[in-house]
Amino acid sequence: MKGWNNEPSLEDGIRRLPGKKPPADLRKKIMLALPEYREPWFRRVLRWIDTGPLLYRTAGAIASLALTFYGGMQFDRFFPGNFEAANEAIAVKGNMNDKALFYLGRSLLAAGQSTEALDAFRQAEILRPDNPQYALWKGAAYQAIGAVEEERQTYRQLVDKRPDLLPARLYLANNLLQDGQALQAQQLYEQILASEPTERTALYNRAIALRLQGKPKEEAEAWKSYLDSHRTGVSASRAMQHLQELGEYSYRSYQLGQKSVIINQDRLLDPQGRERAKEIDYLARHLNNRSLGELNIVVFVQDDAQQAKKIAHSLRSAIAERTEGIENDSVGVSWFDEAEPIETLDKDKINLSKGVLIFSAPRNNPNMEKKI
């Protein structure tokens, strides 16, 4: 799904408009309207959200997780919190064309002047009703002032008018999810994923919607679908944690040098699996790094030492074949005929009948100065 994040700057956009001479004090007004930097709101939200089991949290607290990925227009850039009032308001000029009003609305929204921004987006839409960006941003302004129903109606009208416009359907789903209407939101996310199977926001928020409905099996599959396509960043780590809270450890994080990599261990442990080669290729891409030290593989298969040994050696051979600078004898392997003991997020102890550990410390650099 494509967003509209490559807009020119406000000043350049207005200056290039045909037939309109920009005011002499345009730069000063824009700079005065910009708020001081504040940490994005979603980072503050993530800090207060507990990382423990979420099955019994309130709908509002769970739905707030969906804000990690609001999608498309990156709303976190425009609603970071309570802005300090701008020193000077930028007034909507009656002689502006639609694009000037659009840029003005975005600047006003960034400055926390949501009501004025809404007026600018409305006027832009009147001048050019066929541009869906204006309606989408009008919905963003409604959200900023807390007009949930008006925001929803804006997206519904846009979906009816442009059924092919996925951003409108996505923002409508997000609006419903935040309002606790999880089933309707899930249905819209499913529609989006039918057209865009790897759409990040829809994959993540669909899992949240299933959690709100109390469907742990479906939720687990949804988190797996997300991690199958997206394994980097804070939200990937959170998706893996949510999956493990459900007692599902197919995806695990491995320390490879100075970085952590999320791997599907079930695929690595299945010598005949169709997805095993794909997973090893993914792992090998992260191992093509000269800063890594010795690679170690440890395999656990309860009551079957031969199977554990077979998997360990096959993994070593497959990784060596695909990874530059790694030979068979440079990969340490171990295997055990017992369950793998692990510690859950709640510090409980459990055993996995099959498991694999892969780790590598950073390589020592002899040229680095040693501190005493």
N, C-alpha and C positions, 0 to 999 in steps of 0.2 A: 504494500500500500504506500503510495507516495504522499508526502505531506507538502507543506509550503514553507520550508525552512530556509529557502535560498532567496529571500526577499532582499532587494537592495536596501540601503540605509534609508531612514525616514527623510533625511535632508536631501540625499541624492534623488530619491524617488519623487519628491515634490519639485525639486529644481528642474527635473527633466520633463515635467508635464508640459504638453504643448500649449502655447498661448497664455501661460500664467506666469507673471513675474513674481518671484518669491519676495516676501517682506524682507526689509533690510535687517531686521532683528531676529530672523528665523533661527539662526544657530543659538543665540542667547536663550530664546524661549524653549527650544528643545532641551538644552543642557539644564536649564532650571527645572524642567519638568521631570528629569530623570531622577529616580530615587537613589539613595545611598545603597551600596551593596549590602545584601543580607543573605545569610545562608539559605539555600533553596528550602522551601517548606517541606518537601518530601523527605529531605535528610533529617529534619527535626522530627517529623512524624515517625520515621524509622527508629529513632533513638528511644521514643517512649513506648513503642509497641513491644510487648513482651515477646521473647522468642520461645516461650514454653508452649505446651499443648494449647491449641486454639479451638478445639471442638465445642467448648461450652461458653465461648465468649459471646458478647452481645453482637447483634447484627451490625450495629454501627461501627464497633471496633474492628470487626473482621472486614467490613466493606472498605474501611480506610486503607487496608493493604492494597486495594485495587489502585489507589492513587499513585503507587510506585510507578505504574505505567498508565498514564492517562492518554498517551498516544499522539501521533500525528503532529499537532501544532506545538507540542512540548509546553503544556500549560504551566509547568513549574517555573518557566522563565518569566511568566507574566503575573503570576499570583504567588510570590514568595512569602507573603504574610501581610501584616499591617504596615503599609508604607507610611512614612512620615509625609505630611501634607506638602505638596509641591509649593515652592515659594511663589510661583506665578502660574495661574491657570492658562491653558492654551484654549482660546475660544474657537468654536466652530464657525467658520466664515461661510456666509450664504453663497458666495461665488466660487466655492471650491468644487472641483469635479469629483467623480466617484472615487478615483484612486487617491486623490489628496485626502478625502474624508476617511478612506480606509487606513492610510498611514497615520493620520491624526488619531483615529480611534485606537489603534494599537499603542501609540505613544501614551494616550490618556489612560488606557487600561494598565499599562506598565507603571504609570505614576499613581495608580490607586484611585483615579477619578472615573469609577466604573459607570456612573450614571451618565456623565458626559460622553464617555466612550460609546455607550449604548446608543445615544442620540446620533453620534457620528456614523456608526455602522448602519443604523436605520436609514439615514439620509443617503448613504452610499448605495444601499440596496434599492431604494426608490429610484435612484438615477440609473442603476443597472441591475435589474432584478434577475438577469440570467447568470450572474457571477456567484457561484455557490460559496466562495470564500467569505463574502459579506454576511451571509446567513450563518455560517459556522462561527464566525467571530461575534456575531450578535448573540449567539447561544453562549459563548464564553463570557460575554459581558453580563448576561442574565445570571450565569452561575456565580459570577463575582459579587453580585448584589443579593444573592440568595433567593432568586426567583426561580425555584426548581420547576414549577409547572410551566412557566413561560419558556424556560430553556428546553424542556422536553417537547413542548408544542412546536418550537422552532425546528428541532431536529426531525420531528415526525413529518412536518410539512415538507422539509427538504427530502426526506426519504421517499415520500409519496411522489414528489416532483422528479426526483432523480434516483430511482431504485438502484442504479449502478454505482452511486457515489458511496464508497465504503466508509470514508471518514464520518459521514452523517450517521450511518448505521452504528458505527463504533461509539460515537459520542452519545447517541441515544441509549445504547446498551450501558455505557458507563453511568449515565444519569439514572437509569432504572436500578442499577446495582447499588449505587449510593443511597437510593431511596428504599432499599431493602426488597425490591421486586426481583429476586434472584432468578426465578424461573424464566420470566420474560427476558431478562438480561442474557441468560444462558442461551436461549433460543436465538437471539440476535448474534451472539458470538459464534454460534454454530453456523449461521448463515454466512458470516464473514469468512470463517475458516473453510467453508466449502469452495470459496473463490480464491482465498489466499491462505493455504494450509499452514504457513509458517508465520503468520502475522503475530508479532510479539505480544502486543497488548491484548488481543483477543484470546490468545493461548493462556496467558497469565490470569486474566480476569475470569475466564471460564472456570478455572480451577477454584477461584474464590467463590464464584456463584454456586458451584456444586457443594462447597463446604458450608455455605449458608443454608443449603437445602438438607444438610445432614446425610450426604451420600458419599461415604468414605471410599468405597471401591471405585466409583466413577471419578472422584476427586483425585485419587492416586494415579489413575490412568491419564488424567488431564495434566498432572504435574510431569509425568513421564513424557507426554507429548511435548510439553514446553521444553524440557531438558534435552529432548532429542534434537531440537533445532537451535536452542540458545543455552550456552553453558558458561558464559562469561559475565562478569559484573555482579553487583550486589543482589539483584533480583534472581539470578541463577542460583546463588548460594542460598537465598531464602526459599526458593522453590525446592531445592534439595532438602532443606531442613523440614519443610512442611511434609514432604514425602516420607522422611524418616520418622516424623511424629506419628504417622499412620502405620508404623512398623514395617515399612518398605525400604530396603537397603540396596536396591538394584543400582542406584547412583551413589557414588561416594567420591570424596575429594582426596587427592593424593598430592603429597608434597614432592615436587620435582625441582630440586635446586631452590631457588628463591621464589618460586610461584606455586600456587595450588591449582591443580587441574581436576575438573570433574569428569569422571569416567563411568561408563556403564559396566560394572563388574560382572553382571550376569552374562553379558555377551563374551567377555574374556574367558569365563569359566566354562563355556559351551564349545568344545572343539568342533562340533558339527554344525554350529549355528550359522545361519545365513548372514547375520550381521557382524560376525566376529571379525572378519577381515576389515570391514569398514571401521570398527572400533579400534583395531590395532593401528590402522592408518592414522586415525585421529591422534592416538597416543604418540605415535612415531613423530608426528609433526612437532609435538612439544618436546621431544627428546633430541631433536637436531639442534643442540646447543652445546657449544664447547665448554661452557662454564659449569656443566654438570659433572659431578664426581661419579663414582661407581654406582651403577644402577642395581637395585636389589628387588627381587621378586620372591614373595612368600605366599604359598598356596596352602589352604586348609580344606580338606575334604574328610568329613567325619567317617571313621571306620573304613577308610579306603586309601591307604598310603600309595598304592600303585597309580590310582587315578590322579591323586594329588601330584605325584612325581611327573606323570605324563603331561599334565596341564602346565606345570612349571617349565618343563623343558621345551614344550611346543611354543609357549609364550616367548621364551628366550630366543628361540630360533627365528620366530616370526618378527620380533622386534629388531634383531640384528640384521635381518634381510632388508628391512625397510628404513633403517636409521643410519645415516652417515656417521662414521667415526665410532660406531659401536660394533664390537665383535662378540661372538658367543662367549669367549673366555673372559670378557670384561663385564659380564652380567652375572651377578651372584644370585643363585636360586636356592630356595629351601622349601621343604614341604612337610606337612604334618597330617597324620591320620586322625585328627580331632577337630572339633568345632572351633571356629574363631571367636575368641571372647572380645566383645566390644563394649564401650560405654555409651549409653544413650545421651541425648541432650539433657535429660533429667538426672544424669549421673547414675542411672540404674545400670546393672550389668546384665547383658544378654549374650547368647551364643548363636552364631550363624553356622548352620551345618556345612555351608560352603562359603569360602571367602578368599579374597586375594589382596595382598598388600604390595604396593609398588612405591618405592621411594628412592631418592637420591639427594645427598647433601651437595651443596655448592662445592665445586672443585677448588682446592687450595691454589692460590696464585703465588708462586715463589717470588714474583717481582714486587709484591705488595710489602710495604714496610711493616715490620712486626712491632707492635706496641708492648712495652714491658710494664 
